Amino acid sequence: MSRDPIPLFKVFVSDDVLKPVNEVLMSGYIGQGPKVNEFEGLLKKHVGNDNLVTVNSATSALHLAAHMLKKPDPETNWPGLEAGDEVLTSALTCTATNWPMLANNLDLKWVDVDTETCNMCLDDLEAKITEKTKVILLIHWGGYPLDLDRISEILDRAEKRIGFRPFVIEDCAHAYGSRYKGKLLGNHNSMACFSLQAIKHFTSVDGGFITMPNKTLYKRAKLLRWYGIDRESPREEFRCEADVEEWGFKFHMNDVNATIGMHNYPHIDRLVQAFKDNSAWYDKELEGVAGVTNMRRDDWADSASWIHTIKVERRDDFSRHMEAHGIMTSRVHERNDKHSCVSQYKTTLPKLDELVNEMVCIPNGWWLSDDDRQYVLDCIKKGW
Ligand SMILES: *Cc1c(COP(=O)(O)O)cnc(C)c1O
């Protein structure tokens, strides 16, 4: 008997979703309405941050975040964005992390990686901050949190040197359920962008949300996700609304997506825990296995483990070996600096060069049985 292939990603949709989705679809109201509000309420409670706004994708959230920083704010000594301003970012991520920065006229400046975590190298980050650095864009690879306290110290020093504090945007698309020093991401004085796309931990088919560091930015985000119009203020005449002071986008979530999200929500703790448990199990079982190096685990880091990354010798041979045994592996995201549309930002990234030759992700999601993960381990131990 041959076993079913073990995929690297799988969509989770709760089997009780059809009836409520049908009801919404036939209700005559499928846009942003009561279901979005209800879903947003659940997410606020879960993340522990009231300054949370749902949107239609993490890409939109990232776009909105960068856009909102254009406006100066004298109260917080924020200088706004000007032509030639830079975002310090990692090239090892989804294109969705960095392309929204380009769409907002920011120049990308690549920061090298930490080869033990796949996250940004914080020494290189600090070395690359200049007066042009307006934004630090963080991506928590596979959900593994960056050392946010250390980043805060780096920004304290930068602020003294350059006269303002670069703003932190976090791409938390891998990180729903990740904690830094016990606290869920989305609570660390930044704009944090989460994805509810099909293959993330938690899906609403497509969707996302953004958490804000204060009420002022929260209120502005809520307006700008839908043209700059306040959907909550009573309108005297249908479609004729009050003055728009600041124009915005069409980034809002709708009631159909919110309904799907809400019915997946009761499962999410269990799903995230399964990713975490499988990852911890691999860490233990792969320790000392020939040809394999585990990633570093700091005691303050609790990763949602959306993907489980290891480093292996002769990576392409490894992937072929696993594929021949019906196990899907991948590097998941191509390094962004390879694309010709960003060739003007090219720089030497020696640690990333080294890492991309060794790194690979193995299946660790909720769909793996104990028997499946044992099979994955046995195939690795067999050698390639
Ligand atoms: C999936 C993903 C995104 C984009 O999320 P969408 O909701 O599909 O826009 C952004 N960044 C990273 C790192 C991702 O993995």
The ligand as a Gaussian input file, in Angstrom:
#p B3LYP/6-31G(d) Opt

LIG

0 1
 C        1.024000      35.377000       2.526000
 C        1.986000      36.454000       2.806000
 C        1.666000      37.797000       2.585000
 C        0.464000      38.242000       1.839000
 O       -0.716000      37.911000       2.432000
 P       -2.089000      38.174000       1.615000
 O       -3.127000      38.121000       2.673000
 O       -2.175000      37.070000       0.614000
 O       -1.983000      39.494000       0.969000
 C        2.556000      38.760000       2.991000
 N        3.724000      38.430000       3.557000
 C        4.090000      37.163000       3.760000
 C        5.392000      36.874000       4.417000
 C        3.238000      36.123000       3.375000
 O        3.621000      34.864000       3.570000

